[in-house]
Amino acid sequence: MLYISHGPTYLYNGHIFRIRNISGTYTKILSRGISQLEAMLTHYQKVFVYRFDLRCNNYSETNIQLSQFISRLKYWVKIQYKSRLGFIWVREQNPPTPTQHYHIAIMINGNKVDTSFRIGKKLKELEAQWQGKIGFVPNPYHRVKRNDFTSVQNAIYRISYLAKVETKASKNKTANAYNCSRIKLNTAKTAFDFDGIESEKP
């Protein structure tokens, strides 16, 4: 069973971050998302975080279609930006709506991304292979810098929405409620070394 937090902040590796806690937050989902942001920042000095949604035309008991979508996007990011693809997604359903939808955050080498235009264009191309519709969200991206507290905090606050408890209870028991990339830390670099931000530490 996933632990639920009802607080407005979250402690991660000695740092306190503000989070968007609406109906309770699944801390394991939040921690996994933050860990992938941290890992990406140990590989790239800047990381471009982009949020979007996927809405399905038909209900599915599995997440296979989404996995295929992520695989295509991962291949494109590797070719287009010479970058790893960090990501986290969550599956949700709003009764009485019969179909599931997904909230997704992707992370790309921020030194290679100038604007979100190409990403949005590629998502529209992939939409043709998706049995549903891409949901573009307002202000979809964050530019995050290694060891820069403000940019990290802004991205974590945005990602924390994916960890909300609300609407996740309706998922099929055989389908994962969330998943994320498996980017490993580059131990030669630190990503969350926030000098002069003692007030944010416990």
N, C-alpha and C positions, 0 to 999 in steps of 0.2 A: 504494500500500500504506500502511495506517495505521501510524503509529509506536506502539510499545508501550513503556510505562514499567513498571518493577517496583519503584519506590520508594514509600515511605509518604507522600511530600509532592509537591506540584506547584507550580511557579513560574508565576504568572500576573501579568503586568504589574507586576513588581517586588515581589509579595507571595507569601509561601510559605503554602500551605494544606495541612492534613492531608487525606488522601484514604483512602477504603476500598479498598485494593488487594488483591484476592483472588487473581486468577490473571493479573495483568498488567492494565494500564489503557490503553485507546486514548486517547491524549492529545488527538487532534483532537475526539473526541466530548466529552470532558471540557471542553475549551476552549470549545466551542460552547455547552454548557450554562451554564458560568460567564458567558460573554459576554451571554447573554440575561438572567440574573439581574442582572448589572451594568446592562444597558440599562433593565430595568424599574425599578431603583432610581434611575435618573436621571429617571424620569417620576413616580414615586411615592415618598414618603418612607418608606412601609412597603410590603412585598410579602408576600403570603400564598402560600407554596409548599406544594402538595398532591401527594402521591404515591399512585398506584394502578396496578393492572395490568389488562390485558385478555387474556382467554384465549379462544381460538377453538375452535368446534366442528369446523370443517373447514379443511383446509389451503388456502392461497391463494398463488399465485405472485406476487401483487402486494400493495400496501398500500392499494389503493383504498378498501376498506371502512373502514380506519382513518382515512384522509383525510376521508371523509364524517363520521365520528364527531367528529373534531376540529372540522370546520366547524360542526356543530350546537352543539358545546360553546362555540365561539368566539362564535357569534351570541347564545347564552344569556347568556354572561358580559358581553357588550356591553350587553344590555338590562337584566340584573339588577343589575350592579355599575358600569355606565358605565366599563368598564375594557378596556384591551388584554388579550389573552391571550398570555402568554409560555408556551412549552412546549418540551420535548424528549422524544422517545420513541426507544426502541430495540427492534428486532425480534430475538427469540431463539427457539431451538428446542432441546429436550432430547431427543436420540435415546435410546431408540427411539420416543419420542412423535412421532407423525406430523404434528402441527399446530404452528404457530408461536404465540408469545404476545408481548405487548408490555409493557414497563415504561415508565411515563409520569410526568413531573413537570410540573405546570402552575403558572403564576405569575399572580396577580391583584392588583389594587390593594388593599393591606392596610388602607387607611383605610376601605374599604367592607365588609370581611368581619369579622363578629363571631365566628362559629363555622364549623366545617366542615359543619354539619348540612345546609344548603341544597345544598352542593356534592355531598355524598353522596346526597342525595335525587334530585338531577338526574341523577347517574350511574346510579342505579337506573332512572329513567325511560328514559334512553337505552339501557339494557341490552336493553330490549324490541326495539330496532331493530338490535341487535348480535347477530350469529350466534355467540354465546359467552356469557361470564360476566365481570362485573366482579370483580376481585380487590381487596378492601379490605385494606390492609396495616396493621400495628400502628403507632400513633403517626404518623399519615399526614401531619401538617402542621408547618410551621415559620413563625414570624412573624419576618420579617427587616427590620431597620431600616437605613436609609441610613447609611453610614460607621460602623456598629457592627460591630466585628470579630467578636465572639463569635457574633452571630446569623448573619452572613454565613458564617463558618466552619462552623457547624452545618449550614446549608443545603447548602453545597458538599460537605461530607462525605457527606451523604445523596444528593445528585445523583451523586456519583462512582460509586456502585454501578451506575448505568446504563452507565458506560463500561468495565465489566469485559470482558475478552477471552472468558471462558468462555461457551459456548453460542451464540456469534454466528457460528461458522464454518459452521453448517449451513444458513444462509439460501440461498434461491434466488439465483442470480447476477444475475437481472434485477430483484430487489427491493432497495430501499435497506435498509441495516442500521440506519439511524437518520435522524432529521430533527428540525429545530427551527424555532421561529418566526423571524421576521426583524425583530424590534424593533430600531430604531436608537437609538443613544445620543442623549440630550438633552445637547448639549455645554455647555449653561449650568449643568449640575449635575455634581457628582462623587459617585460611589457608594462608592468604596473608599478614602476618605481616613481612614486609621486613626491618628489622633494618639495617641501614647503607646504604640504597639505596635511599637516599633523591633525588638524581639526576633524578630518575625515577618518581618522584612525581611532579604534577603541582605546 
